[in-house]
């Protein structure tokens, strides 16, 4: 069955007459009749009651009419969409990011990038774990990614934009929320710890656990949740504390208090990753803007 068969069938069904349908389709009537007969042989049923004047659809014809309209409408929409895409002057630049970097300087970077590239480039964002960003870069699904894990891959270059300090998020009425002095990791390890994200490994949660291990500490109690917002909600409910990047403090909540951490290595990198050898002008513009906003922390 071909699309032209469906178009011929719909024309006859709408005109209810082979001669008028042929004229509308700009073909002779005998070829049209043959095409309809071929369609009937393929579906295994007659589609028109040829003894009626004007023509009437059979039960099989009514069923095919309903679905043929949907098929052709969907096909026409697809053709229109692809034509618009092919004729569009803009190209796409896709940036992956882990959720926590959106609370910091990334929105400003994206605004500046859009202004620099203008209407010729559509800059879009997609949330992906650092591990998923590496796969997406290799497969060409994104052009750059902002993550927090140092993942070695020869096909991907990483640039550390910032070593962001970590802070402890605490319930507002928690005893550790009192005062202003930085908190020791040992004090945090003695409290129930809420980690995120849960689904993928390795993740920021592993980075945080490694920080405690580097100081000879193992959190006494820990619970893993899917995402940052859930972790903060659990903290506000008094279920424990959470260690988050300092930029998360922009989420002002009356039921949370953020306290600095005493350890100098209590940091989480913000890493811009891209395909090795990629020197596209859009990417170079992103790198330049990011270095200006974050400060060039080397690579």
N, C-alpha and C positions, 0 to 999 in steps of 0.2 A: 504494500500500500504506500503510495506516494502522496506528498502534500497536494500535488496538482489534482489527484483524484478527489480529494476532499473538497478542494475549491470548486471543481466541476459539480460535485454532488450538491454543495450548498447553493450554487447558482440555480440549478434545476429546482431544488426545493423551494427557493425563494420566488422564482418566476412561475413555478408550477406549470412549466411548459418548456419542452426541449428546444423549440425554435427560438423563443425569446432568450432563453439561457445561452444558446449558441451565439446569437447576435451580441449579447452582452459580453461574452467571453471573446468575441471576435474570432470565432472558429466556425467551421461548417457543422451542420447538425449530425451527419453520419459519424464523424470521428467522436463527437461528444457522446452519442448514443453508445458507441463501442467502449469508450472509457467507463461509462457508468455500468455497462454490462460486465466489464472486467472487474470492477469494484464489487459488484454483486457476487460474482463467482468467488472472489477472494474472501468475502465475509460469509459466504454460504447462505445467503438469503436475498430475496428480492427487496429492494428499497422503495420502489414506487408501485402503486396500483395503476398500471397502465390502462386499465379499462375505464378509469374515471376521468371526467373532464370538468374542471381542470385536474391535473395530476394531484394525487394525494399520497402522502407518505404511508408506508406500511408500519407495523409495530417495530420491525427491525430498523426501518428508515428513521423513525422518530428517535430511537435510541442512539443511532449513529449521528443524527443531526445534533443532538445535545452535546455529545462528546467532540464532534468535529469542530463545533464553534469554539469550544474551550481550547482545543489543540491549536487551531489557527490563530486565535487571539494571543495565546502564549507565545507562539512562534513569531508573530508580528511584533510583539513587545520586545522579544529578545533581539530581533533584527534592528529595531529602532534604537535600543540601548547600545548595541555594538557599533552602530553607525555613529551615534553621538560620541562614543568613547574614541573611535578611530579618528573622528574629526576634531576632537578636543585639542586645544593648543597646550593645555597644562599637562605636566607629568606629576607623578606622585613620589614623595619622599616619606618613608615610613619609619617611625622611631619606636622601638620597644622600650619598656621601662618597668622596673619593679615598683610596687605600690608606694613604698616609703619615700622615694625620691620626688614624688609629685608634691610633697608638702614643703619642699625646699625651693631651689632656684630653677628647676626644670621648666615650670610654666613661663618664667621670664625669658629663658633661653629660646623656647619655642616661639614666643611672641616676636622676639628679635629676629629669629630665623625667617619667620613668615614675612616680616617687613623687608628683610634683605633680599629674599628670593622673589617677592612680588606674586602677581597672579599667575605667573608662568609655572609655578610649582605648588602642588597641593600637599601641605605638610600634615600628616596624620599621626596619631599616637595609638599604640596598642599595648595593653598591660600583659607582660610575660615575665616569668621567672628568669633569673640569669641563665640557667641551664637551657631553658627554652629559647632564649635570645640567641645563644650560640648556634643552636640547630637552625633557627630561622635565618640567621645570617648566612650560614653555609648553603641553605636552600634558596636564598634570594628573596625570602618573604619579607624581610625588613632591610633597611639600609644602615641602621645604627641602633645601638641599644645602650641604655643606662642601667647598670646592675650594681651588685655589691660583692660578688664573689670573684676571686681570682681563679679562673678556669683556663688551663693551658690547652690551646688548640692552635696548631700551626697555620690554620686557615683564617684565624681571627687575631687581629691586633687589639690590644687593650691599652687605654690611657687612663691612669688614675688622676681624676680631676680634683679630688678632695678626700682627706682623711677626716671624716665627720665625727665629732665627739659623740659619745653615747651618754644618755641620761636615764635615771630610774624614774619610771612612772608609778606613782603610789596613790592609794586612796587618800583623800584630803584629811581624814581623821587618823591616819596611821602614825605610829610613834616616830618612824623614820622620816616623816614629812615635816617634822619640827626642825627648826634651825635652818642654817644656810650653808654649813660646811659640807664639802663633798663626802659622799658615802663610800665606805670601804666595800670592796667586793665580798669580803667575808661576811659582812652584815647582810648583804643581799642574798648570798648563798644560803643563809639560815632561814630565809623566808620562802613561802610557796612562790615558784617562778612560773609565769605564763609565757610560753614560747609561741612563735609564729614564723613562717606559715607551715601548716602541717602537711599538705599533700606532696610536695616535691622535695627531693633530696639530691644533692646537697642544697642547703638554703641558709638564710640568715640565722635560723635557729642553730644550725651546726656551728656557724661562726661565733655565735654567742657562747655556746657550750665550750668551744675551744678556748675562749678568753678565760673562763673560769678554770679550765684544766691547766692553762699556762700558769696560773697562780696557785696550783695545787688544791683547787676547790671543786667540790661536786655539790650542786644544789640539792638540798635535802628533799625537796618536793617539787615536782614540775608537772605542768599540764600543757599540752599542745593544742592550739586552735588554728583555724584556717587562715585568718587574715588579721592585719593590724587593728582594724576597727573593732573586731570581736575581742581581741586581747585587751584593748583599752576599756571596753565595756565590762569585761570580767574584773579588771582592776577596780573600776568604779564601784562594782558590786561587792568588793571586799574579798575576792577570791584569791588574791595574791598581788604580786608586783610584776612589772614588765620592764625590760631594758630596751630602749628605743633610740633611734638617731635623734640628735638634738633638734632637727628641723621639725619633728613631730610636735614640738611645743607650740607650733602655730595653731594647732587644734585646741583652742582655749575651752577648757571645761572646768566648771566650778567644783566638780567632784573629784578632780585629779590634781596632784602636785608633782612637779618635775624637779628632781634633784640631781646635781652633777655627781660624777663618779670619780673617786680619787686616783684610780690607776691611769697612768699616762698612756697605756696601750688600749684603753677602753675607747676604741674608735672603730668606725665602719667605713670602708672606702666607697666612694662613688666612682664607678668605672665606666668610661665610654668605650664601647667595643664596636669594631667595624671589620669588614672583610680585609684581610691582608692584601696590600697592593692596590686597594681602591683609592683613586685620587680624583674622584668626581668632584666637580666644583661645589655641588650642594653639600657634600660631606665635608669638604675643607672649610666651607663657611660655618657649618655646625661646630666643627672642632675649634675654630678661631673664636666664635662667640662663647662657647663653653669655657674655654681657657680664660677668656676675659672675665666671665661672670664668676667662675669658681676660683680662678687663680691657677696658674700652671703648676701642678704638683708633680710633674715629671711623668715617667711611664714605667 
